[in-house]
Amino acid sequence: MSKEVATKKSSAVALVSSFEEEASTGLEGMGQDDLALPFLKIMSNMSPELEVIDGAKTGMIFNSVSSELFSGENGIEVVPCAYQRVYIEWTPRGSGQGLVAVHPATSDVLSRTHKQPGDNKDYLDNGNYIENTANYYVLYKGSEGFFQPAIISMKSTQLKKSRKWNSMMTAVKMQGSNGPFTPPIYSQVYRLATTKESNDRGSWHGWEITRIGTIEEENVFKEAKAFASSVSTGDVNVKFDGEDTASKETGENADIF
């Protein structure tokens, strides 16, 4: 190692040490309302990002805040921290209004909907439609190797994947001092990749979920536990945007069970 390289490396280490001494300085005035929780989405053939982000391709995983892209084939590592199922009420596409309300899973709103010919959406009498949505609050490993919070929403065709993931979580068992037990969901790491799917209306990309194993880093476990607590106490506010702009031809908005 040359003297110049060694000097630069030493300087970089010293700088990181200085950063650590003043960790989080300047963020004191920021609360949850000042932050945007990113969504991790699968790029569809109608995703507008395909035209504005270099290297974006269908089937890739997209961070809605940082615009970071991940290979759908390789997938991303995630730690699920909390799960919520909700019924999201939207105005008709093209109305320019978007989100109307987020109804809890205990709501009877779905019983007040009807189908329209050639459309699998659930419509209310006022013209709005309801989407049965499974939300996963997760920590995902970014390109720099650090785990960061995000949300993954599954609906329509992906509700089948949601149920499969839920079953995988409940199936995890560990041996404790008092016998077998089910560990918290944020004790496990999963890989979420994408795979091509199809039905009689076309093809699209969906989630492919596999369990990697138990968390090995205590700091990641503590961070996941803290995020789960924030969700359960209502400290995490999610700003739902419009539905994924998938065309009817892909079948991506069809319900498969």
C-alpha positions as CSV (number, residue, x, y, z in Angstrom):
1,M,0.0,0.0,0.0
2,S,1.4,3.4,-1.0
3,K,1.9,6.2,1.5
4,E,-0.7,8.3,-0.3
5,V,-3.3,5.5,-0.2
6,A,-2.6,4.8,3.5
7,T,-3.0,8.5,4.3
8,K,-6.3,8.7,2.5
9,K,-7.6,5.5,4.3
10,S,-6.5,6.9,7.7
11,S,-8.2,10.2,7.0
12,A,-11.4,8.4,5.9
13,V,-11.5,6.4,9.2
14,A,-11.0,9.5,11.2
15,L,-13.8,11.3,9.4
16,V,-16.2,8.5,10.0
17,S,-15.2,8.7,13.7
18,S,-16.1,12.4,13.7
19,F,-19.4,11.6,12.0
20,E,-20.2,9.1,14.7
21,E,-19.5,11.5,17.5
22,E,-22.2,13.8,16.0
23,A,-24.6,11.1,15.0
24,S,-28.1,12.3,14.0
25,T,-27.2,15.9,14.6
26,G,-29.6,18.2,12.6
27,L,-32.4,15.6,12.6
28,E,-33.8,16.7,16.0
29,G,-36.8,18.6,14.5
30,M,-37.9,15.7,12.2
31,G,-40.8,13.5,13.2
32,Q,-42.6,10.7,11.4
33,D,-44.8,13.2,9.7
34,D,-41.7,14.7,8.1
35,L,-40.6,11.4,6.6
36,A,-41.7,9.4,3.7
37,L,-41.8,5.6,4.2
38,P,-40.8,4.1,0.9
39,F,-42.8,1.5,-0.9
40,L,-40.9,-1.4,-2.5
41,K,-42.8,-2.2,-5.8
42,I,-42.4,-4.5,-8.7
43,M,-41.9,-2.6,-12.0
44,S,-44.8,-3.4,-14.3
45,N,-45.0,-2.7,-18.1
46,M,-47.0,0.5,-17.2
47,S,-44.7,1.9,-14.6
48,P,-43.8,5.5,-15.5
49,E,-40.3,5.0,-14.0
50,L,-39.4,2.9,-17.0
51,E,-39.1,6.1,-19.1
52,V,-37.2,8.2,-16.7
53,I,-34.8,5.9,-14.7
54,D,-31.8,4.5,-16.5
55,G,-31.7,0.7,-16.4
56,A,-35.2,0.3,-15.2
57,K,-36.9,-2.9,-16.5
58,T,-40.1,-4.7,-15.9
59,G,-39.7,-7.2,-13.0
60,M,-37.2,-5.1,-11.2
61,I,-37.9,-4.0,-7.6
62,F,-38.2,-0.2,-7.1
63,N,-37.8,2.0,-4.1
64,S,-40.5,4.8,-4.4
65,V,-38.4,7.3,-2.4
66,S,-34.8,6.8,-3.3
67,S,-35.6,5.4,-6.9
68,E,-33.1,2.6,-6.1
69,L,-33.5,-0.4,-8.4
70,F,-32.9,-4.0,-7.4
71,S,-32.7,-7.1,-9.6
72,G,-35.9,-9.0,-9.6
73,E,-34.0,-12.2,-10.2
74,N,-31.6,-11.8,-7.3
75,G,-34.3,-10.2,-5.1
76,I,-33.8,-8.4,-1.8
77,E,-33.4,-9.5,1.8
78,V,-36.2,-8.3,4.1
79,V,-37.1,-8.7,7.7
80,P,-40.9,-8.5,8.2
81,C,-41.7,-6.3,11.2
82,A,-45.4,-5.9,11.2
83,Y,-48.4,-6.9,9.1
84,Q,-51.7,-5.1,8.5
85,R,-54.5,-5.9,6.1
86,V,-56.8,-3.0,5.1
87,Y,-59.4,-2.1,2.6
88,I,-58.3,1.0,0.6
89,E,-61.0,3.1,-1.0
90,W,-60.1,4.9,-4.2
91,T,-61.9,7.1,-6.6
92,P,-62.2,5.9,-10.2
93,R,-58.9,6.0,-12.1
94,G,-58.5,9.3,-14.0
95,S,-60.7,11.2,-11.6
96,G,-57.7,13.1,-10.3
97,Q,-58.7,12.6,-6.7
98,G,-57.2,9.2,-5.7
99,L,-57.3,8.0,-2.1
100,V,-60.6,8.4,-0.2
101,A,-60.1,6.3,3.0
102,V,-58.3,3.4,4.5
103,H,-60.8,1.0,6.2
104,P,-59.6,-1.5,8.8
105,A,-59.8,-5.3,8.2
106,T,-62.7,-5.4,10.6
107,S,-64.8,-3.1,8.4
108,D,-67.8,-4.5,6.5
109,V,-67.2,-2.2,3.5
110,L,-66.5,-5.1,1.2
111,S,-70.0,-6.4,1.8
112,R,-71.3,-3.2,0.4
113,T,-69.6,-3.6,-3.0
114,H,-70.5,-5.1,-6.3
115,K,-68.7,-6.2,-9.5
116,Q,-69.0,-4.5,-12.9
117,P,-69.1,-6.5,-16.1
118,G,-65.6,-7.3,-17.3
119,D,-64.0,-5.8,-14.2
120,N,-62.8,-7.6,-11.1
121,K,-62.7,-4.6,-8.9
122,D,-65.1,-4.2,-6.0
123,Y,-67.2,-1.0,-6.5
124,L,-69.3,1.0,-4.0
125,D,-72.5,2.6,-5.1
126,N,-70.8,6.0,-5.1
127,G,-68.5,4.8,-7.9
128,N,-65.4,4.4,-5.7
129,Y,-63.7,1.0,-5.6
130,I,-62.2,-1.0,-2.7
131,E,-58.8,-2.8,-2.8
132,N,-58.2,-5.6,-0.3
133,T,-54.5,-4.8,0.6
134,A,-52.0,-6.7,2.7
135,N,-49.3,-4.3,4.0
136,Y,-45.9,-5.6,5.3
137,Y,-43.7,-3.2,7.2
138,V,-40.2,-4.4,6.7
139,L,-36.5,-3.7,7.0
140,Y,-34.8,-4.3,3.7
141,K,-31.1,-4.5,3.0
142,G,-30.1,-1.7,0.7
143,S,-27.2,-1.6,-1.8
144,E,-24.8,-0.4,0.9
145,G,-25.6,-3.4,3.1
146,F,-27.6,-1.5,5.8
147,F,-31.2,-2.4,6.7
148,Q,-33.8,0.3,6.2
149,P,-37.5,0.6,6.8
150,A,-40.0,0.3,3.9
151,I,-43.5,-1.1,3.2
152,I,-44.6,-3.7,0.7
153,S,-48.2,-3.8,-0.4
154,M,-49.8,-6.9,-1.9
155,K,-53.2,-6.9,-3.5
156,S,-55.1,-8.5,-6.3
157,T,-53.1,-11.4,-7.7
158,Q,-50.5,-11.1,-5.0
159,L,-52.9,-11.8,-2.1
160,K,-52.2,-15.4,-2.8
161,K,-48.5,-14.7,-2.1
162,S,-49.4,-12.8,1.0
163,R,-51.2,-15.8,2.5
164,K,-48.3,-18.0,1.6
165,W,-45.9,-15.7,3.3
166,N,-48.1,-15.5,6.4
167,S,-48.2,-19.3,6.5
168,M,-44.4,-19.4,6.2
169,M,-44.1,-17.0,9.2
170,T,-46.5,-19.0,11.4
171,A,-44.7,-22.2,10.5
172,V,-41.3,-21.1,12.0
173,K,-40.7,-22.9,15.3
174,M,-37.8,-22.7,17.8
175,Q,-36.9,-24.8,20.8
176,G,-37.1,-22.9,24.0
177,S,-36.6,-23.7,27.7
178,N,-40.3,-24.5,27.9
179,G,-40.6,-26.3,24.7
180,P,-41.3,-25.3,21.0
181,F,-42.5,-21.7,20.4
182,T,-43.2,-19.4,17.5
183,P,-40.6,-16.6,17.4
184,P,-41.6,-13.0,16.5
185,I,-41.8,-12.4,12.8
186,Y,-39.0,-9.9,12.9
187,S,-36.6,-12.7,14.0
188,Q,-36.5,-14.0,10.4
189,V,-34.9,-13.0,7.1
190,Y,-36.6,-13.6,3.8
191,R,-35.7,-13.1,0.2
192,L,-38.2,-11.5,-2.0
193,A,-37.5,-11.9,-5.7
194,T,-39.9,-11.6,-8.7
195,T,-41.1,-14.1,-11.1
196,K,-43.2,-14.0,-14.3
197,E,-46.8,-15.1,-13.9
198,S,-49.7,-15.3,-16.3
199,N,-53.4,-16.1,-16.7
200,D,-55.8,-16.1,-19.6
201,R,-55.6,-12.2,-19.7
202,G,-51.8,-11.9,-20.0
203,S,-48.6,-12.0,-18.1
204,W,-47.0,-9.9,-15.3
205,H,-44.3,-10.2,-12.6
206,G,-45.2,-11.2,-9.0
207,W,-43.4,-11.9,-5.8
208,E,-41.4,-15.1,-5.1
209,I,-40.7,-15.5,-1.4
210,T,-38.2,-17.8,0.3
211,R,-37.0,-17.9,3.9
212,I,-33.3,-17.4,4.4
213,G,-33.1,-18.0,8.1
214,T,-32.9,-16.5,11.5
215,I,-31.3,-13.0,12.1
216,E,-27.7,-13.3,13.1
217,E,-27.1,-9.6,14.0
218,E,-28.5,-8.4,17.3
219,N,-28.5,-4.7,16.2
220,V,-30.8,-5.6,13.2
221,F,-33.1,-7.5,15.5
222,K,-33.4,-4.5,17.9
223,E,-34.0,-2.2,15.0
224,A,-36.7,-4.5,13.6
225,K,-38.3,-4.8,17.0
226,A,-38.3,-1.0,17.4
227,F,-39.9,-0.5,14.0
228,A,-42.6,-3.1,14.8
229,S,-43.4,-1.2,18.0
230,S,-43.7,2.1,16.1
231,V,-46.2,0.5,13.7
232,S,-48.3,-1.1,16.5
233,T,-48.5,2.2,18.4
234,G,-49.5,4.2,15.3
235,D,-46.4,6.2,15.1
236,V,-45.7,5.2,11.5
237,N,-47.8,7.1,9.0
238,V,-48.2,5.7,5.6
239,K,-49.1,8.0,2.6
240,F,-50.7,5.6,0.1
241,D,-50.3,6.7,-3.5
242,G,-52.4,5.7,-6.4
243,E,-52.7,2.1,-7.5
244,D,-50.0,0.5,-9.6
245,T,-50.7,1.5,-13.2
246,A,-50.9,-1.9,-14.6
247,S,-53.0,-2.4,-17.7
248,K,-56.1,-4.7,-17.7
249,E,-54.5,-6.7,-20.5
250,T,-51.7,-8.0,-18.2
251,G,-54.2,-9.5,-15.8
252,E,-52.3,-7.9,-13.0
253,N,-55.5,-6.4,-11.6
254,A,-57.4,-9.7,-11.7
255,D,-58.1,-11.7,-8.6
256,I,-56.6,-15.2,-8.4
257,F,-57.3,-17.4,-5.4
